[in-house]
């Protein structure tokens, strides 16, 4: 019975180790803290775009991954593409901007 008890304990410890390993950050993915930071950056960029009267904010989508902001959507002039990129770059905490806006 003592051997069976040790085998059961070993099995349980193995499962525990595997489950804890699954909780670690996977390369290329965000940690929960990074996700929250990126969500805050996304909200700040959206708010800044919303405040600019020359832009139509509901035509511009904003996504953030590891402090890199991506703008996408359709606008009606190259001036708006440039302006949206400038606004995103000027938000504190943004490392870089991928401006994928398309002139419609």
Secondary structure, 3 states (H helix, E strand, C coil): CHHHHHHHHHHHHHHHHHHHHHCCCCCCCCCHHHHHHHHHHHHHHHHHHHHCCCCCHHHEEEEEECCEEEEEEEECCHHHHHHHHHHHHCCCCCCEEEEEEEEC
